[in-house]
Amino acid sequence: MRTSECDMVIAGVGGQGVILISDVIGRAAVMAGKPVCGAETHGMAQRGGSVINHTRIGCRFSPMVALGGADVLVALEPGEALRFAHFLSPAGVALVNTRPVLPSTVTCGIADYPPLPEILAPLKAQCSKVLAMDATALAEKAGTAQAMNVVMLGALARYIPLSEELIVQALSLVVPPRFLEVNKKAFALGKAEVE
Amino acid sequence: MFVREYLLGNAAIARGLLEAGVGLVAGYPGTPSSEIIETLVDLNSERSLHVEWSVNEKVALEVAAGASWTGSRAAVTMKHVGLNVAADAFMTLAYLGVGAGLVVICADDPYCHSSQNEQDSRRYAQFAGIPCLDPKNPGEAKEMAAFAFELSEKFNIPVMLRPTTRVSHARANVEIGPDEAHRRQGKFIKNPARRVALPTHARPLHSELLAKQAAMEEALESAPWNRLALRGKVGIIASGIAGLYAEEVIFELDEDISFLCIGAYPLPKRLISRMLSHVSRVLVIEELEPVVEEQVQILARIANPNVEILGKEGFIPREGELDYFLVRNAIARMLGKAERQALQNPAVSILPPRPPSLCAGCSHRATYYAMRKVFGKKAIYPSDIGCYTMAVNMGTVDTCLCMGASITLASGIRFGGETEGICCSLGDSTFLHGGMTGLLNAAYNKARITVTILDNSTTAMTGHQPNPGTGMTATGEATVQVSIEALARALGAGMVETVDPYHMDETIESFQRAKEYPGLSVIIARQPCVIKARRSGARRKPFQVSEDCIGCKICLDFGCPAIEFERDMARINALCTGCGVCAAICPSSAIQEVAR
């Protein structure tokens, strides 16, 4: 028996804007009158480390998505998509930004970053569909690379049980007014990428 | 008017405090508790409550107790290990009692997401004889924060609210209502028998504390957070967030299981006994310590000696945090059903590790580089609690115990017979929190050590809260800016020097003098946190690598995330903040400021 309408895991690197995505989704769900909960990473792990956020729409239980239970995995960085791939349900969808952020272990030369196909292949084996896009490039097209997370939010919008109107309305509550137009453009580009 | 908002657990707690008319909130930052006070600061502009970042948790609790004794509802916030610092006040406040309600919010961190241990604060509440409310989600945390004041006033005792990381840092749709008037009565009523813990007063107060336990238990038995649903002959008792995991599993498995959810301590003995009389087998599910399980064992002797009690022994781990998967398998095992195999993700092994690290341009890295260069490999480097603990790979973090312990451990290492150089380090906020007494002790007892205060002028790790060295209060008001140099001298340090760690030569020379100094030396390495500097608009020109690079990798070993290595040459990426330290350590002078 399903215990949630839609379970998602949002992964990335500290500073990429993982929490903003979950905040927008959560606010939109509240507007839609649906129970919603989530769990996020603060503190030490945020300093350039891996960050994972759980968000559950239509759920009255714990804020944590079960392993193998995520309907959607949104990854703002390809390596982080693979790191949390075991959260995906076999029927789940992975939305992946293909632009790597090299960890200090790679820049210092003590580890290697695998080529993108080697990351995406095992990811494909974990779920039903992988949608990979250069969200950073799309965000640059919209006006600023910082809006990469909102590009991914636009892509995510198609896979969650919330209307686009509500998500954009929630987005306008979260981003500063002077960046709203750029973010709306980023959202539209992300959405178009998965249509 | 009530509205629903998507709130962080800590923000929900802050709302609960406001809706209960809190008059004063004090705390010391610590993950996962910090956002309670930050939320109150954000919401306080049109309100009149007193909100402060205190110097440490003991101070915060005592300030809150004073306000409570003066008729203001008061709350104090801290992380679990902060209660160790505040324990002296905490234990005796249970005897002396409160004026207006006093709530101790102590956020636990099972799995040590951002902590040095995972102690279970429910034990502290039990130890002190103080009621403890253990929320399972943000909504419940908010209701409990408000209820805690009533409970505190009814029984004349501080009350603990104990969220865990997965409650404090969860978000959920929470109903919020209007504020109560902020209760600040402003009258301290003298009453030595209840405010002066002389032995003659303490003895009867201890008897009183013990006597009120039964009444508190009775009052909490019917608290809405203790819920019993008797169904089949197999039962589950779960506390806090474990209750949510258990409910989800019971719903998913659709099994006929009796369920008791516990959210308040002292434990509801009657509900537990009813459960035990009804079932033949019961599984107790709780994070960390077997607080509930031990009581269940005791109550079963009378209620139902034949009941089979399952829990920490082989079913529920006593360390780390629980999750749906662990709880599901424990329940399945109890029911004799198939357990799920842990999902494997073998491909993860191809990924490079991504540990948290010091930021590009962080001055701590520069200070540690200079320290290590002067004191060498054999020296002993006691360190402390803060961002700089992440520099453990630089070889300058040999110990990390608790707030302020760097200086005292360094002293003990010296007195224990160590003859190598000893150079310890701690941040400005940590020094002001728990390092000052250690420095005084080192001076008084003639410890020949060097103390390095990594002064980035903020409490960085927990989210950049101000401290007495910053000249600003929690609410952004200007206040006295305490001089760390003057403090160090007043506490008895013989040599005190201040350096800018971005100036490598100057920093190395200063460490050299400290190393040779025949007494207690203090180096204050001052440079604002790069994150904070960037937010306040400070910009420096970035650096770049020229053709003169010989590929020696000395800059790479420095470990700044802005330095990469590509085709036998160093390369500086977009993370560069322009600190210039790599240029200073490059032996080929191949790193220069980008010309504009």
Contacts between the chains, C-beta under 8 A, distances in Angstrom:
chain1	res1	chain2	res2	distance
A	1	B	251	6.5
A	1	B	252	5.3
A	1	B	254	6.0
A	3	B	248	5.0
A	3	B	251	5.8
A	3	B	252	5.5
A	13	B	354	6.9
A	14	B	356	7.2
A	22	B	171	7.0
A	23	B	6	6.9
A	23	B	171	7.4
A	26	B	6	3.7
A	26	B	171	5.5
A	26	B	173	7.5
A	27	B	5	8.0
A	27	B	6	4.8
A	29	B	6	7.3
A	29	B	173	7.2
A	30	B	4	5.3
A	30	B	5	6.6
A	30	B	6	4.9
A	30	B	173	4.7
A	34	B	173	8.0
A	35	B	172	7.9
A	35	B	173	6.0
A	36	B	6	6.6
A	36	B	172	6.9
A	36	B	173	5.5
A	37	B	137	6.8
A	37	B	138	7.9
A	37	B	170	6.2
A	37	B	171	6.6
A	37	B	172	4.2
A	37	B	173	7.6
A	38	B	170	6.6
A	38	B	171	4.5
A	38	B	172	7.5
A	39	B	166	5.7
A	39	B	169	6.4
A	39	B	170	4.9
A	39	B	171	7.6
A	40	B	169	5.5
A	40	B	170	7.8
A	40	B	171	6.9
A	41	B	113	7.5
A	41	B	169	7.5
A	42	B	31	5.8
A	42	B	32	6.4
A	42	B	35	7.8
A	42	B	114	7.2
A	42	B	169	5.4
A	42	B	463	7.8
A	43	B	31	3.4
A	43	B	32	6.9
A	43	B	113	6.5
A	43	B	114	3.3
A	43	B	461	7.0
A	43	B	462	7.0
A	44	B	31	7.1
A	44	B	113	7.3
A	44	B	114	4.2
A	44	B	356	5.5
A	44	B	390	7.5
A	44	B	461	6.7
A	45	B	113	6.7
A	45	B	114	6.9
A	45	B	356	5.6
A	46	B	356	7.1
A	47	B	356	4.0
A	47	B	357	6.3
A	47	B	358	7.3
A	47	B	359	6.8
A	47	B	387	6.9
A	47	B	390	6.6
A	48	B	354	7.4
A	48	B	356	5.8
A	48	B	357	5.2
A	48	B	359	7.1
A	48	B	561	6.5
A	49	B	354	5.8
A	49	B	355	6.2
A	49	B	356	3.6
A	49	B	357	7.7
A	50	B	354	5.0
A	61	B	244	5.3
A	61	B	245	7.6
A	61	B	247	6.1
A	61	B	248	3.8
A	61	B	251	7.4
A	62	B	137	7.9
A	62	B	166	7.5
A	62	B	241	6.3
A	62	B	244	4.0
A	62	B	245	5.4
A	62	B	248	6.1
A	62	B	323	7.9
A	62	B	324	6.4
A	63	B	137	7.3
A	63	B	166	6.6
A	63	B	170	4.2
A	63	B	171	7.2
A	63	B	172	6.9
A	64	B	166	6.9
A	64	B	323	5.6
A	64	B	324	6.2
A	66	B	323	7.4
A	66	B	324	4.2
A	66	B	325	5.8
A	66	B	328	7.7
A	67	B	323	7.9
A	67	B	325	5.3
A	67	B	342	7.4
A	67	B	343	4.8
A	68	B	343	5.0
A	69	B	324	7.8
A	79	B	351	5.1
A	79	B	352	7.3
A	79	B	354	7.3
A	80	B	354	7.7
A	82	B	345	7.7
A	82	B	347	5.8
A	82	B	348	6.4
A	82	B	350	7.7
A	82	B	351	6.0
A	83	B	345	7.9
A	83	B	348	5.8
A	83	B	351	5.8
A	83	B	354	7.8
A	85	B	345	5.4
A	85	B	347	7.1
A	85	B	348	7.8
A	86	B	343	4.5
A	86	B	344	6.9
A	86	B	345	3.7
A	102	B	564	7.1
A	103	B	352	5.4
A	103	B	353	6.8
A	103	B	354	3.9
A	103	B	355	7.5
A	104	B	355	7.3
A	104	B	357	4.9
A	104	B	559	6.8
A	104	B	561	5.0
A	105	B	352	4.7
A	105	B	353	5.2
A	105	B	354	7.1
A	105	B	355	7.2
A	106	B	352	4.9
A	107	B	556	7.8
A	107	B	561	6.1
A	107	B	563	6.7
A	107	B	564	4.4
A	107	B	565	7.3
A	107	B	573	7.6
A	108	B	556	5.9
A	108	B	557	7.7
A	108	B	559	6.2
A	108	B	565	7.9
A	109	B	553	7.4
A	109	B	556	6.3
A	109	B	565	5.2
A	111	B	352	3.5
A	111	B	353	6.6
A	112	B	352	6.5
A	113	B	352	5.8
A	114	B	350	4.8
A	114	B	351	7.0
A	118	B	350	6.1
A	119	B	350	7.6
A	119	B	351	7.8
A	122	B	346	7.9
A	122	B	347	3.4
A	122	B	350	8.0
A	123	B	347	7.7
A	126	B	345	7.5
